[in-house]
Amino acid sequence: MADSAISNVVTDAAVTMASDRASVESLCVQCGAMGITMVLMHMIPHFKEVILMSFECPSCGYRNSELQDAAPLQDYGLRLKAHVAYEGALRNQVVLSGTTSCRIEEIDFEFQPTMEKGTVTTIEGYLMRLAGGLGDHISSIADAMRENPGIIIEMADGKQHTAAEYLYSLNSIKQSLIEFSEGDKPFTLILDDPAGNTYIEETQHLSVESTRYNRSPEQQEMLGYIAKEDDKKEIDLTTPIADDDDVGKEGLSLPVDCPHCGKVGNNKICEVLVPGFGPCVIMAFTCENCGAKSNEIKPGGGYKEHARKWTLKVQDVTDLNRDVIISETATIHIPLLELDMTAGTIGAVYTTVEGMLIKHADSLETAYPFLLGDSADPSNTTLKDKVRQLRALASGEFKQPYEIIIDDPADHSFVGARNGASGDDSNLRSETYQRTAEQNDLLGLTDMVTENY
């Protein structure tokens, strides 16, 4: 398949690929004649968008197919750690992008990213694939030994080994991989993807520890972005704001490194006054280099003296259109669905009740892709039902009244009145209460020292 020919045409065909396949003339690598590559953009569960390419040469009959990840880079890199101790966990699915590296701690084995195709497989299948690739490498070393018995292998750390010692080490690792794939021994699998597009299925047999991180300059360069050092600026955040820097009028602008490309972007900060609530700080980041954008809202000021609970009775579409501010300390409870969303699930947002419900549904789908996709176990219907019900509530399809309870121990959340309504609001109730010792500890107030300040 001629990669250069494809890259020149795919951009022009991108508009039609979403609804129809595109045909691209490509050079056959077998006979040199011109063949046809069919290109199709497709959505696969867990793997988001992918590009399917199938090449066929009418002259010699050569065929080739390929799958490429079309998902955008995530805001952060992702490191997944899973301790596989049960044979049933070997059947859990994994999604690997071309930028994913692998490490198995028990045998000190690392596999670097291929920067080529993405893969959807199982843990067992992935281990067998690693063992197969290692077997091919062992065969090539053995062939080289027959031609040159005294060959010396230099490792990445600079140490040198004879070919026989190297082969013994490789065979030992291969055997361990096979034993892991058959469930004979427990092991710890670590997947690291700077692009953030890798997943491991979580089930009762396997829990996955997920860690997000900022990409290093080397990882950004590997992904195609280059951050120049002379673009980085040192700023003194301890300098007091000048009198002419009025946050409430035009806002402040701070240079911030872009999490996507590493170049310096612009983070605008502005304080606004929300009627009936108080000051809020709006932060909007844009990067002129790669076009990345993000926004966030945080309530201004410190924690309030008491906690606050908002109870909203949703009766019709006008209640769904109410403005809401959800802080990172607020929990949300919907008794009708027996659903509790922990603090920080959707971050700090300024949206509507409808938007809040949609964000919760989206967060569940993002957090548990393997429980919601087409290949999910049919018995795992509870989470699917919750997502479907949340979307039904957001669209107004559910005609019976229901309650949404927003509990914020910091009193940084807010529910607005109906648009255009005046007078008493019988559907909305707000009450303050004394924080519990657990809530004070969660907010960091228990050990806070304020004397002599």
C-alpha positions as CSV (number, residue, x, y, z in Angstrom):
1,M,0.0,0.0,0.0
2,A,1.5,3.3,-1.0
3,D,1.4,5.5,2.2
4,S,2.3,8.7,0.3
5,A,-0.5,8.2,-2.2
6,I,-3.0,7.7,0.6
7,S,-1.9,10.7,2.6
8,N,-2.3,13.0,-0.4
9,V,-5.9,11.9,-1.0
10,V,-7.4,11.1,2.4
11,T,-7.6,14.7,3.4
12,D,-9.7,15.6,0.3
13,A,-11.9,12.5,0.8
14,A,-12.5,13.1,4.5
15,V,-15.9,14.7,4.0
16,T,-17.3,11.7,2.1
17,M,-15.7,9.0,4.2
18,A,-18.1,9.6,7.1
19,S,-21.0,8.4,5.0
20,D,-19.4,6.6,2.1
21,R,-16.1,4.9,1.3
22,A,-13.4,6.6,-0.7
23,S,-11.4,5.0,-3.5
24,V,-7.7,5.8,-3.8
25,E,-5.3,4.7,-6.6
26,S,-2.2,3.2,-5.0
27,L,1.0,1.6,-6.1
28,C,1.2,-2.2,-5.6
29,V,4.3,-3.1,-3.6
30,Q,4.4,-6.6,-5.2
31,C,4.2,-6.0,-8.9
32,G,4.5,-2.2,-9.2
33,A,1.1,-1.8,-11.0
34,M,-1.6,0.5,-9.8
35,G,-4.3,-0.9,-7.5
36,I,-7.2,0.4,-5.6
37,T,-7.3,1.3,-1.9
38,M,-10.7,1.5,-0.3
39,V,-10.7,4.0,2.7
40,L,-13.5,4.1,5.2
41,M,-14.0,6.1,8.5
42,H,-15.7,3.9,11.0
43,M,-16.7,4.1,14.7
44,I,-15.7,1.0,16.7
45,P,-16.8,0.6,20.4
46,H,-13.9,1.3,22.8
47,F,-11.7,2.4,20.0
48,K,-13.5,5.6,18.9
49,E,-13.0,6.5,15.3
50,V,-10.7,4.4,13.1
51,I,-9.7,4.5,9.4
52,L,-10.2,1.2,7.6
53,M,-8.0,0.7,4.5
54,S,-8.2,-2.3,2.1
55,F,-5.9,-2.6,-0.9
56,E,-6.3,-4.9,-3.9
57,C,-4.2,-5.2,-7.0
58,P,-6.1,-6.5,-10.1
59,S,-2.8,-7.3,-11.9
60,C,-1.3,-9.7,-9.4
61,G,-4.1,-10.3,-6.9
62,Y,-2.1,-9.0,-3.9
63,R,-4.3,-7.8,-1.0
64,N,-3.6,-5.9,2.2
65,S,-5.8,-4.4,4.9
66,E,-4.9,-2.0,7.7
67,L,-6.6,-0.2,10.6
68,Q,-5.4,3.2,11.8
69,D,-6.5,5.0,14.9
70,A,-8.3,8.3,14.0
71,A,-9.1,9.3,17.6
72,P,-7.7,12.7,18.6
73,L,-5.0,13.1,21.2
74,Q,-6.4,13.3,24.7
75,D,-5.5,16.2,27.0
76,Y,-3.1,14.0,29.0
77,G,-1.0,10.9,28.7
78,L,-2.5,7.7,30.3
79,R,-0.8,5.0,32.3
80,L,-2.8,1.9,33.1
81,K,-1.7,-0.7,35.7
82,A,-3.5,-4.1,36.2
83,H,-2.5,-7.0,38.4
84,V,-3.6,-10.1,36.6
85,A,-4.1,-12.8,39.2
86,Y,-7.1,-14.8,37.8
87,E,-7.3,-16.8,34.6
88,G,-10.7,-15.1,33.8
89,A,-9.0,-11.7,33.6
90,L,-7.0,-13.0,30.6
91,R,-10.1,-12.7,28.5
92,N,-10.5,-9.0,29.3
93,Q,-10.3,-6.8,26.3
94,V,-7.6,-4.2,25.7
95,V,-7.3,-1.4,23.2
96,L,-3.8,-0.4,22.2
97,S,-2.9,2.6,20.1
98,G,0.3,2.7,18.0
99,T,1.9,4.9,20.7
100,T,1.4,2.4,23.6
101,S,4.4,0.9,25.4
102,C,4.1,-2.2,27.6
103,R,5.9,-3.3,30.8
104,I,5.6,-6.5,32.8
105,E,7.3,-5.9,36.2
106,E,7.8,-9.6,37.2
107,I,10.2,-10.3,34.4
108,D,11.5,-6.7,33.9
109,F,10.2,-6.9,30.3
110,E,9.4,-3.7,28.2
111,F,8.0,-3.4,24.8
112,Q,8.3,0.0,23.1
113,P,5.5,1.5,20.9
114,T,5.4,0.5,17.3
115,M,4.1,3.9,16.0
116,E,2.1,1.9,13.5
117,K,-1.3,0.2,13.8
118,G,-3.7,0.2,16.7
119,T,-5.0,-3.1,18.1
120,V,-8.1,-4.4,19.8
121,T,-7.5,-7.8,21.5
122,T,-7.6,-9.6,24.8
123,I,-4.8,-9.7,27.5
124,E,-4.2,-13.3,26.5
125,G,-4.0,-12.4,22.8
126,Y,-1.7,-9.5,23.5
127,L,0.7,-11.7,25.5
128,M,0.7,-14.4,22.8
129,R,1.4,-11.7,20.2
130,L,4.4,-10.5,22.3
131,A,5.7,-14.0,22.6
132,G,5.3,-14.5,18.9
133,G,7.2,-11.4,18.1
134,L,9.9,-12.4,20.5
135,G,10.1,-15.8,18.8
136,D,10.7,-14.1,15.4
137,H,13.5,-12.1,17.0
138,I,15.0,-15.2,18.5
139,S,15.0,-16.9,15.1
140,S,16.8,-14.0,13.5
141,I,19.5,-14.0,16.2
142,A,19.9,-17.8,15.8
143,D,20.4,-17.3,12.1
144,A,23.0,-14.7,12.7
145,M,24.8,-17.0,15.2
146,R,25.1,-19.7,12.5
147,E,27.0,-17.3,10.3
148,N,29.0,-15.7,13.1
149,P,29.2,-17.8,16.2
150,G,31.2,-15.2,18.2
151,I,28.7,-12.4,17.7
152,I,28.4,-9.9,20.6
153,I,25.1,-8.2,21.4
154,E,25.1,-4.7,22.9
155,M,22.1,-3.9,25.1
156,A,20.4,-0.5,25.4
157,D,22.2,0.1,28.7
158,G,25.6,-0.4,27.1
159,K,26.2,-3.9,28.5
160,Q,27.5,-6.6,26.2
161,H,26.5,-10.2,26.0
162,T,27.4,-13.1,23.8
163,A,24.7,-14.3,21.5
164,A,24.2,-17.5,23.5
165,E,23.6,-15.5,26.7
166,Y,21.2,-13.2,24.9
167,L,19.2,-16.1,23.4
168,Y,19.0,-17.8,26.8
169,S,17.5,-14.5,28.3
170,L,15.1,-14.1,25.4
171,N,13.9,-17.7,25.6
172,S,13.3,-17.3,29.4
173,I,11.2,-14.2,28.8
174,K,9.2,-15.9,26.0
175,Q,8.5,-18.9,28.2
176,S,7.3,-16.5,31.0
177,L,5.0,-14.7,28.6
178,I,3.5,-18.1,27.5
179,E,3.0,-19.1,31.2
180,F,1.3,-15.7,31.9
181,S,-1.0,-16.1,28.9
182,E,-2.1,-19.6,30.1
183,G,-2.9,-18.3,33.6
184,D,-0.1,-20.3,35.3
185,K,1.4,-17.3,37.1
186,P,0.1,-13.9,38.2
187,F,1.7,-10.8,36.7
188,T,1.4,-7.0,36.6
189,L,0.7,-5.4,33.2
190,I,1.5,-1.7,32.7
191,L,0.4,0.1,29.6
192,D,1.7,3.7,29.0
193,D,0.1,5.7,26.1
194,P,1.1,9.4,25.7
195,A,-1.8,9.8,23.3
196,G,-4.3,8.7,26.0
197,N,-6.2,6.3,23.7
198,T,-5.5,3.0,25.4
199,Y,-8.0,1.0,27.6
200,I,-8.1,-2.1,29.7
201,E,-11.5,-3.7,30.4
202,E,-12.4,-3.7,34.1
203,T,-14.4,-6.7,35.5
204,Q,-14.9,-8.5,38.8
205,H,-11.7,-10.4,38.0
206,L,-9.6,-7.4,37.2
207,S,-9.3,-3.8,38.6
208,V,-7.3,-1.2,36.7
209,E,-5.3,1.6,38.2
210,S,-5.5,4.7,35.9
211,T,-3.1,7.6,36.1
212,R,-3.1,10.7,33.9
213,Y,0.1,12.7,33.4
214,N,1.4,15.6,31.4
215,R,3.4,14.6,28.4
216,S,7.2,15.1,28.4
217,P,8.8,17.1,25.5
218,E,10.2,13.8,24.2
219,Q,6.7,12.3,24.1
220,Q,5.3,15.4,22.4
221,E,7.9,15.1,19.7
222,M,7.1,11.4,19.3
223,L,3.5,12.4,18.7
224,G,4.5,14.9,16.0
225,Y,4.7,18.1,18.1
226,I,7.9,20.0,18.8
227,A,8.1,22.5,21.7
228,K,10.8,25.0,21.3
229,E,12.6,26.0,24.4
230,D,12.8,29.6,23.5
231,D,9.0,29.7,23.5
232,K,8.9,29.0,27.2
233,K,8.7,32.0,29.6
234,E,9.3,32.4,33.3
235,I,6.6,34.3,35.0
236,D,6.6,35.5,38.6
237,L,3.2,34.5,40.1
238,T,4.2,36.1,43.4
239,T,4.1,39.6,41.9
240,P,1.0,41.5,43.1
241,I,-1.6,42.4,40.4
242,A,-1.3,46.0,39.3
243,D,-4.1,48.4,39.7
244,D,-4.8,48.5,36.0
245,D,-5.1,44.6,35.9
246,D,-8.8,44.4,36.7
247,V,-9.8,40.8,36.6
248,G,-13.5,41.8,36.6
249,K,-13.3,44.0,33.5
250,E,-11.1,42.5,30.8
251,G,-9.5,39.7,32.6
252,L,-5.9,38.5,32.9
253,S,-3.9,36.5,30.4
254,L,-1.2,34.1,31.5
255,P,1.2,32.0,29.2
256,V,0.7,28.3,29.9
257,D,2.2,25.3,28.2
258,C,-0.2,23.5,26.0
259,P,-0.9,19.9,27.2
260,H,-1.2,18.7,23.5
261,C,1.8,20.2,21.7
262,G,3.9,21.7,24.5
263,K,4.1,25.2,23.0
264,V,3.0,28.2,25.0
265,G,-0.7,29.0,24.8
266,N,-2.9,31.7,26.3
267,N,-4.9,31.2,29.4
268,K,-7.4,34.0,29.9
269,I,-8.9,34.5,33.4
270,C,-11.9,36.6,34.1
271,E,-14.1,37.1,37.2
272,V,-17.8,37.4,36.7
273,L,-20.6,38.0,39.2
274,V,-23.5,35.5,39.1
275,P,-26.7,37.0,40.4
276,G,-27.9,35.3,43.5
277,F,-24.7,33.4,43.9
278,G,-21.6,35.5,43.9
279,P,-18.2,35.8,42.1
280,C,-17.0,33.1,39.8
281,V,-13.6,32.8,38.0
282,I,-13.8,31.7,34.3
283,M,-10.6,30.3,32.7
284,A,-10.4,29.8,28.9
285,F,-7.2,28.3,27.3
286,T,-6.4,28.5,23.6
287,C,-3.3,27.4,21.8
288,E,-2.5,29.1,18.5
289,N,-0.1,26.4,17.5
290,C,-2.3,23.3,17.5
291,G,-5.8,24.9,18.0
292,A,-6.4,23.2,21.4
293,K,-9.1,24.8,23.5
294,S,-10.5,24.2,27.0
295,N,-12.5,26.2,29.6
296,E,-13.3,25.9,33.2
297,I,-15.3,27.7,35.9
298,K,-14.5,27.9,39.6
299,P,-16.5,29.7,42.3
300,G,-14.6,32.6,43.7
301,G,-13.7,33.2,47.4
302,G,-13.2,30.6,50.2
303,Y,-15.3,27.9,51.6
304,K,-18.6,29.1,53.0
305,E,-19.4,28.8,56.7
306,H,-22.0,26.1,56.2
307,A,-22.6,23.3,53.7
308,R,-25.6,23.7,51.3
309,K,-28.0,21.2,49.7
310,W,-30.1,22.1,46.7
311,T,-33.2,20.0,45.9
312,L,-34.7,20.6,42.4
313,K,-38.0,19.0,41.4
314,V,-37.9,18.7,37.6
315,Q,-41.4,18.8,36.1
316,D,-41.0,20.0,32.5
317,V,-38.5,21.5,30.0
318,T,-38.3,24.8,31.8
319,D,-36.7,23.1,34.7
320,L,-34.1,21.5,32.4
321,N,-33.2,24.9,31.1
322,R,-32.2,26.3,34.5
323,D,-28.6,27.4,34.9
324,V,-26.5,25.4,37.3
325,I,-23.0,25.8,38.7
326,I,-21.4,22.5,39.8
327,S,-18.2,22.7,41.8
328,E,-15.6,20.0,42.2
329,T,-16.8,19.4,45.8
330,A,-20.5,18.7,44.9
331,T,-22.1,15.3,44.9
332,I,-25.3,14.7,42.9
333,H,-28.0,12.3,43.8
334,I,-31.0,11.3,41.6
335,P,-33.4,9.2,43.8
336,L,-35.5,8.1,40.8
337,L,-32.5,6.3,39.2
338,E,-30.9,5.4,42.6
339,L,-27.8,7.1,41.2
340,D,-25.1,8.9,43.1
341,M,-22.3,10.8,41.3
342,T,-19.3,11.5,43.5
343,A,-17.6,14.9,43.8
344,G,-15.5,15.9,40.8
345,T,-17.1,13.4,38.3
346,I,-17.7,16.2,35.7
347,G,-15.3,18.7,37.2
348,A,-16.4,22.3,37.8
349,V,-18.9,23.4,35.2
350,Y,-21.4,26.2,34.4
351,T,-24.2,24.7,32.4
352,T,-27.9,23.8,32.4
353,V,-29.7,21.0,34.2
354,E,-30.0,19.3,30.8
355,G,-26.3,19.8,30.1
356,M,-25.4,18.4,33.6
357,L,-27.3,15.2,32.9
358,I,-25.7,14.8,29.5
359,K,-22.2,15.3,31.0
360,H,-22.9,12.6,33.6
361,A,-24.0,10.2,30.9
362,D,-20.9,11.0,28.8
363,S,-18.6,10.6,31.9
364,L,-20.0,7.1,32.5
365,E,-19.5,6.1,28.9
366,T,-15.9,7.4,29.0
367,A,-15.1,5.7,32.3
368,Y,-16.6,2.3,31.4
369,P,-16.3,1.8,27.7
370,F,-16.1,-2.0,27.8
371,L,-19.4,-2.2,29.8
372,L,-21.3,-0.2,27.2
373,G,-20.0,-1.2,23.8
374,D,-21.4,-3.7,21.3
375,S,-19.0,-6.4,22.6
376,A,-20.0,-5.9,26.3
377,D,-21.4,-8.8,28.3
378,P,-25.2,-8.8,27.8
379,S,-25.6,-9.5,31.6
380,N,-24.0,-6.1,32.4
381,T,-27.2,-4.1,31.7
382,T,-27.3,-2.0,34.9
383,L,-24.9,0.7,33.7
384,K,-26.3,0.7,30.2
385,D,-29.8,1.3,31.7
386,K,-28.4,4.2,33.8
387,V,-26.8,5.9,30.8
388,R,-30.0,5.4,28.8
389,Q,-32.1,6.8,31.6
390,L,-29.9,9.8,32.1
391,R,-30.2,10.7,28.4
392,A,-34.0,10.2,28.6
393,L,-34.2,12.6,31.5
394,A,-32.0,15.2,29.7
395,S,-34.1,15.0,26.6
396,G,-37.4,15.5,28.5
397,E,-38.8,12.1,27.4
398,F,-39.5,11.2,31.0
399,K,-42.8,12.8,31.8
400,Q,-43.1,12.1,35.5
401,P,-41.6,14.6,38.0
402,Y,-38.3,13.6,39.6
403,E,-35.8,15.2,42.0
404,I,-32.1,16.1,41.6
405,I,-30.2,16.7,44.8
406,I,-26.9,18.7,44.7
407,D,-25.0,18.5,48.0
408,D,-22.0,20.7,48.3
409,P,-20.1,20.9,51.6
410,A,-18.2,24.0,50.4
411,D,-21.4,25.8,49.3
412,H,-19.9,26.5,45.9
413,S,-22.7,25.2,43.8
414,F,-25.8,27.0,42.6
415,V,-29.1,26.3,40.8
416,G,-30.8,29.3,39.1
417,A,-34.4,30.2,38.7
418,R,-36.6,29.3,35.8
419,N,-35.9,31.5,32.8
420,G,-38.3,34.5,32.8
421,A,-40.0,33.3,36.1
422,S,-40.7,35.6,39.0
423,G,-42.1,35.1,42.5
424,D,-41.9,31.9,44.6
425,D,-40.1,29.0,43.1
426,S,-41.9,25.9,44.5
427,N,-39.8,23.4,42.6
428,L,-36.5,24.6,44.1
429,R,-35.4,24.2,47.7
430,S,-32.2,25.3,49.3
431,E,-31.0,24.6,52.8
432,T,-27.8,25.0,54.7
433,Y,-26.5,22.6,57.4
434,Q,-23.5,22.1,59.6
435,R,-20.7,20.2,57.9
436,T,-19.8,16.8,59.3
437,A,-16.3,16.0,60.6
438,E,-15.8,13.8,57.5
439,Q,-16.7,16.7,55.2
440,N,-14.4,19.0,57.0
441,D,-11.6,16.5,56.7
442,L,-12.3,16.1,53.0
443,L,-12.1,19.9,52.4
444,G,-8.8,20.0,54.4
445,L,-10.3,22.2,57.2
446,T,-9.7,19.8,60.1
447,D,-5.9,20.4,60.2
448,M,-5.9,23.9,58.9
449,V,-4.1,26.4,61.1
450,T,-5.6,30.0,60.9
451,E,-4.3,31.5,64.1
452,N,-1.8,34.4,63.9
453,Y,-2.5,34.9,60.2
